[in-house]
Amino acid sequence: MPDNQEKIILTLNDHKKYVLVDQIILSSTEYVYLVDIEDNTNLMVCELDGNKLTRVTDEKIVNEVLAQFLKQNQNH
C-alpha cells in the first residue's frame, strides 16, 4: 500500500486495532497483512473472504504470502 494513501485501521475480535499494511491475491485467494498498532511485533496474515478475515496459521502459506508482499513492494 503506497505511503500516500490513508491507512485502514481494523478492530478485530481480540479488541486490538490493526493497520492494513498490504493486500495481495495469490492463487485466487485474497490475503491481507495486518500489524497491531500498539505492538508492531504482533503481525498476521489473514485470508479475506468478503468481509470475513481468517488468520492463516499454515507456516508454508504465511511464508509464501509474505514473500509475495516483499516482491510486490520491491517493484514499487
C-alpha positions in Angstrom: 0.0 0.0 0.0 1.6 3.3 -1.0 2.6 5.7 1.8 0.4 8.5 0.4 -2.8 6.5 1.0 -4.7 6.8 4.2 -4.2 3.7 6.4 -7.1 1.4 7.1 -7.5 0.5 10.8 -9.4 -2.6 11.8 -10.6 -3.7 15.2 -10.6 -7.5 15.5 -12.3 -9.9 17.8 -9.3 -9.7 20.2 -10.3 -6.0 20.7 -6.9 -4.8 19.3 -6.5 -2.4 16.5 -4.5 -3.4 13.4 -3.4 -1.4 10.4 -3.8 -2.9 7.0 -0.3 -2.9 5.6 -0.8 -4.6 2.3 -3.1 -7.0 0.4 -2.5 -9.4 -2.4 -4.3 -12.0 -4.5 -2.4 -15.3 -4.7 -3.8 -18.4 -6.3 -7.3 -16.8 -6.5 -7.2 -16.1 -2.7 -7.0 -12.6 -1.3 -4.7 -12.1 1.6 -4.1 -9.1 3.9 -1.1 -8.3 6.0 -2.0 -6.7 9.4 0.1 -5.2 12.2 -1.1 -4.3 15.7 -0.9 -0.5 16.0 0.2 -0.8 19.7 2.7 -3.7 19.3 4.3 -3.8 15.9 5.8 -7.3 16.7 2.2 -8.6 16.6 1.5 -9.2 12.9 -0.6 -11.6 11.0 -1.5 -12.7 7.5 -5.2 -13.3 7.0 -7.4 -14.6 4.2 -10.0 -12.1 3.2 -13.3 -13.6 2.0 -15.9 -10.8 1.6 -16.0 -9.1 5.0 -14.6 -12.1 6.9 -10.9 -12.4 7.9 -9.4 -15.7 8.8 -5.9 -15.8 10.3 -3.6 -18.0 8.2 -1.7 -20.5 10.5 -0.1 -22.7 7.9 3.5 -21.6 8.0 4.1 -22.5 4.4 1.3 -20.3 3.2 2.3 -17.4 5.5 5.9 -17.5 4.2 4.7 -17.7 0.6 2.3 -14.7 1.1 5.0 -12.6 2.9 7.5 -13.4 0.2 5.0 -12.1 -2.4 4.3 -8.9 -0.4 8.1 -8.2 -0.3 8.4 -8.9 -4.0 5.4 -6.7 -4.8 6.8 -3.8 -2.7 10.3 -4.1 -4.2 8.8 -3.4 -7.6 7.1 -0.1 -6.4 
